[in-house]
Amino acid sequence: MHWSWSSDAPHNVTFSKPNKHSKTGRKGSYSLSFSKAGTYSYHCTIHGFTGKVVVK
C-alpha cells in the first residue's frame, strides 16, 4: 500500500498493529506491505484522520 501527501499542514500515517509509522511532514510518502490477511487501521496523529487497509 502506498500513501502520499502534499499540504500546508503536516501529516503522517500511523499503525498501532503493526507498530509502524511514516515520518511527519508537509510533503511525503509512505509504503507498507502486508503479508497476513486482516484489517489494519491507521490514523494521522496530527489531525486524527483515519482509514483501514483490508488484506484478503
Contact map, one row per residue, 1 for C-alpha under 8 A:
11100000000000000000000000000011100000000000000000000000
11110000000000000000000000001111000000000000000000000000
11111000000010000000000000001110000000000000000000000000
01111100000000000000000000111100000000000000000000000000
00111110001000000000000001111000000000000000000000000000
00011111000000000000000001110000000000000000000000000000
00001111110000000000000001100000000000000000000000000000
00000111110000000000000001000000000000000000000000000000
00000011111000000000000011000000000000000000000000000000
00000011111100000000000111100000000000000000010000000000
00001000111110000000000111000000000000000001111000000000
00000000011111000000111110000000000000000011110000000000
00100000001111100000111000000100000000000111100000000000
00000000000111110011110000000000000000000111100000000000
00000000000011111111100000000000000000011110000000000000
00000000000001111111000000000000000000001100000000000000
00000000000000111111000000000000000000011000000000000000
00000000000000111111000000000000000000010000000000000000
00000000000001111111100000000000000000000000000000000000
00000000000001111111110000000000000000000000000000000000
00000000000111100011111000000000000000000000000000000000
00000000000111000001111100001100000000000000000000000000
00000000000110000000111110010000000000000000000000000000
00000000011100000000011111010000000000000000000000000000
00000000111100000000001111110000000000000000000000000000
00001111111000000000000111110000000000000000000000000000
00011110010000000000000011111000000000000000000000000000
00011100000000000000001111111100000000000000000000000000
01111000000000000000010000111110000000000000000000000000
01110000000010000000010000011111000000000000000000000000
11100000000000000000000000001111100000000000000000000000
11000000000000000000000000000111110000000000000000000000
10000000000000000000000000000011111000000000000000000000
00000000000000000000000000000001111110000000000000000010
00000000000000000000000000000000111110000000000000000000
00000000000000000000000000000000011111000000000000000010
00000000000000000000000000000000011111100000000000000111
00000000000000000000000000000000000111110000000000000111
00000000000000000000000000000000000011111000000000011110
00000000000000101100000000000000000001111100000000011100
00000000000000111000000000000000000000111110000001111000
00000000000011110000000000000000000000011111000001110000
00000000000111100000000000000000000000001111100111100000
00000000001111000000000000000000000000000111111111000000
00000000001111000000000000000000000000000011111110000000
00000000011100000000000000000000000000000001111100000000
00000000001000000000000000000000000000000001111110000000
00000000000000000000000000000000000000000011111111000000
00000000000000000000000000000000000000000011101111100000
00000000000000000000000000000000000000001111000111110000
00000000000000000000000000000000000000001110000011111000
00000000000000000000000000000000000000111100000001111100
00000000000000000000000000000000000000111000000000111110
00000000000000000000000000000000000011110000000000011111
00000000000000000000000000000000010111100000000000001111
00000000000000000000000000000000000011000000000000000111
